[in-house]
Amino acid sequence: MARYTGPTYKKSRRYGFSTLETGKELAKKPYPPGVHGKSRRRKLSEYGVQLQEKQKCRTLYGLTEKQFRKVFEKASKMKGIAGDNLFILLESRIDNLIYRMGMARTRRSARQIVNHGHILVNDIKVDIPSYTCKPGDIISVKENSKNHPAIVDALELKLSTPKFVEFDAKKLSGKYIRTPDRSELNPDINEQLIVEYYSR
């Protein structure tokens, strides 16, 4: 399945869930897209609920189905709770950490910044958005990319950073301090339903 590149707001309205984590998508039109959007939502089957939860999480992090399944399989083989491990792996991706540090407005923008080779991890260029960082890794912007429009634009928003990362806006450098606790992440996703979906 190809990566979705269409309107983000449309996806958010379809799932009744803010995939940008801002709530703006649902502020004006809190109903599904399309001519019948305002009509009553049909009741989903148990499988439909599990599928929708998986789609919500996959859309939130901007992964293809193949990528998401691969991450889940890796999470299920790790020690601990599969659902928690899934979030840790997703949050440890370099594109997500760039977004969390406030160097990009969205994860889609962060992925593009990484793809174009503007990011260093421990002073080594990384241009693969799925690259998994480890606690202690230093993430910074290349010297000749510090005036990149997308990065400058995002920094002007002065977004708050979660406690599992730290960021110095002057140096354009941050650190992945530790893996996140589940309580620090999006509470609107039920990871147990995702585990059940893949366990069918």
C-alpha positions as CSV (number, residue, x, y, z in Angstrom):
1,M,0.0,0.0,0.0
2,A,1.4,3.4,-1.0
3,R,1.9,6.2,1.5
4,Y,-1.1,8.5,1.8
5,T,-0.3,12.0,0.5
6,G,-3.8,13.4,0.4
7,P,-5.6,15.9,2.8
8,T,-4.7,15.2,6.4
9,Y,-8.0,16.8,7.6
10,K,-10.0,14.4,5.6
11,K,-8.4,11.4,7.3
12,S,-8.8,13.0,10.7
13,R,-12.5,13.6,10.1
14,R,-13.0,10.0,8.8
15,Y,-11.6,8.5,12.0
16,G,-13.0,11.2,14.3
17,F,-9.5,11.6,15.6
18,S,-6.9,14.4,15.3
19,T,-4.0,12.9,13.4
20,L,-2.1,16.2,13.8
21,E,-2.7,16.1,17.6
22,T,-3.9,19.7,17.5
23,G,-7.7,19.2,17.3
24,K,-7.9,21.8,14.6
25,E,-9.1,19.3,12.0
26,L,-12.3,18.6,13.9
27,A,-13.0,22.1,15.2
28,K,-15.2,23.3,12.4
29,K,-16.4,20.0,10.9
30,P,-16.6,17.2,13.6
31,Y,-18.2,14.7,11.3
32,P,-17.0,12.4,8.5
33,P,-16.2,13.8,5.0
34,G,-18.5,13.4,2.1
35,V,-22.1,14.3,1.2
36,H,-23.4,11.9,3.9
37,G,-20.9,12.9,6.5
38,K,-23.5,14.5,8.9
39,S,-25.6,11.4,8.9
40,R,-25.3,9.0,11.8
41,R,-22.1,7.0,11.9
42,R,-22.8,3.3,11.3
43,K,-21.9,0.9,14.1
44,L,-18.7,-0.9,13.5
45,S,-18.1,-4.6,14.1
46,E,-15.5,-5.8,16.5
47,Y,-13.1,-6.3,13.6
48,G,-14.0,-2.8,12.3
49,V,-13.2,-1.2,15.6
50,Q,-9.8,-2.9,15.7
51,L,-9.0,-2.0,12.1
52,Q,-10.0,1.7,12.7
53,E,-7.7,1.9,15.8
54,K,-4.8,0.5,13.8
55,Q,-5.5,2.9,10.9
56,K,-5.6,5.8,13.4
57,C,-2.2,5.0,14.8
58,R,-0.7,4.3,11.3
59,T,-2.0,7.6,10.0
60,L,-0.8,9.5,13.0
61,Y,2.8,8.3,12.5
62,G,2.6,8.4,8.7
63,L,3.6,4.8,8.0
64,T,2.5,2.5,5.2
65,E,0.8,-0.8,6.1
66,K,3.9,-2.8,5.4
67,Q,6.1,-0.5,7.6
68,F,3.5,-0.5,10.4
69,R,3.2,-4.3,10.5
70,K,7.0,-4.6,10.5
71,V,7.2,-2.3,13.5
72,F,4.5,-4.3,15.3
73,E,6.2,-7.6,14.7
74,K,9.4,-6.2,16.1
75,A,7.5,-4.8,19.1
76,S,5.8,-8.2,19.8
77,K,9.2,-9.9,20.0
78,M,10.6,-7.5,22.6
79,K,10.3,-8.0,26.3
80,G,7.4,-6.3,28.0
81,I,3.9,-5.3,26.7
82,A,3.6,-5.3,23.0
83,G,1.4,-2.2,22.8
84,D,3.8,-0.2,24.9
85,N,6.7,-1.5,22.8
86,L,4.9,-0.4,19.7
87,F,4.7,3.2,20.9
88,I,8.3,3.2,22.0
89,L,9.5,2.0,18.6
90,L,7.3,4.6,16.8
91,E,8.4,7.4,19.0
92,S,12.1,6.4,18.6
93,R,12.0,7.0,14.9
94,I,14.2,10.0,13.8
95,D,11.4,11.7,11.9
96,N,9.2,11.5,15.0
97,L,11.9,12.9,17.3
98,I,12.5,15.8,14.9
99,Y,8.8,16.6,15.2
100,R,8.8,16.2,19.0
101,M,11.7,18.6,19.3
102,G,9.8,21.2,17.4
103,M,12.0,21.3,14.3
104,A,9.0,20.5,12.0
105,R,5.4,21.4,12.1
106,T,4.2,17.9,11.3
107,R,5.7,14.4,11.1
108,R,5.2,14.6,7.3
109,S,7.4,17.7,7.2
110,A,9.9,16.0,9.6
111,R,10.2,13.0,7.3
112,Q,11.0,15.3,4.3
113,I,13.6,17.2,6.3
114,V,15.3,13.9,7.1
115,N,15.0,12.6,3.6
116,H,16.8,15.6,2.2
117,G,19.8,15.0,4.4
118,H,19.5,18.0,6.8
119,I,19.8,16.0,10.0
120,L,22.7,14.5,12.0
121,V,22.6,11.8,14.7
122,N,25.7,11.9,16.8
123,D,27.4,14.0,14.1
124,I,26.6,11.5,11.3
125,K,24.2,12.3,8.5
126,V,21.0,10.3,8.6
127,D,18.6,10.5,5.7
128,I,16.3,7.5,6.5
129,P,13.2,8.6,8.3
130,S,12.7,5.2,9.9
131,Y,16.1,5.2,11.5
132,T,15.6,4.2,15.2
133,C,17.4,6.3,17.7
134,K,18.5,5.2,21.2
135,P,18.3,7.1,24.4
136,G,21.4,9.3,24.7
137,D,21.6,10.1,20.9
138,I,22.3,13.7,20.0
139,I,20.1,15.0,17.1
140,S,21.2,18.2,15.3
141,V,20.8,20.1,12.1
142,K,23.6,20.3,9.6
143,E,25.5,23.6,9.7
144,N,24.5,24.6,6.2
145,S,20.9,23.7,6.8
146,K,20.3,25.8,9.9
147,N,18.4,28.4,7.9
148,H,16.2,25.9,6.1
149,P,12.7,27.5,5.7
150,A,10.7,24.6,7.1
151,I,12.9,24.4,10.2
152,V,12.9,28.1,10.8
153,D,9.1,28.2,10.3
154,A,8.5,25.4,12.8
155,L,10.8,27.0,15.4
156,E,8.8,30.2,15.3
157,L,5.8,28.3,16.7
158,K,7.8,27.5,19.8
159,L,6.1,24.2,20.3
160,S,6.4,22.5,23.7
161,T,8.6,19.5,23.9
162,P,7.8,16.3,25.8
163,K,10.0,15.4,28.8
164,F,11.7,12.5,27.1
165,V,13.5,14.8,24.7
166,E,15.4,18.1,25.2
167,F,16.2,20.7,22.6
168,D,18.4,23.8,22.4
169,A,16.8,26.2,19.8
170,K,19.9,28.3,19.6
171,K,22.2,25.4,18.7
172,L,19.5,23.5,16.8
173,S,20.5,20.4,18.7
174,G,18.6,18.1,20.9
175,K,18.9,14.9,22.9
176,Y,16.7,11.8,23.1
177,I,16.9,11.4,26.9
178,R,14.8,8.3,27.5
179,T,12.0,6.1,26.1
180,P,8.6,7.7,26.7
181,D,6.1,6.6,29.2
182,R,2.7,5.6,27.8
183,S,1.1,8.4,29.9
184,E,3.1,11.0,27.9
185,L,1.7,9.8,24.5
186,N,-1.7,10.2,22.7
187,P,-4.4,8.9,25.1
188,D,-6.9,8.6,22.2
189,I,-5.4,5.4,20.8
190,N,-6.2,2.0,22.4
191,E,-3.1,0.0,21.6
192,Q,-4.7,-3.2,22.9
193,L,-7.1,-3.1,20.0
194,I,-4.1,-2.9,17.6
195,V,-2.6,-6.0,19.3
196,E,-5.9,-7.8,19.0
197,Y,-6.1,-6.8,15.3
198,Y,-2.8,-8.4,14.5
199,S,-3.4,-11.4,16.7
200,R,-6.5,-12.5,14.7
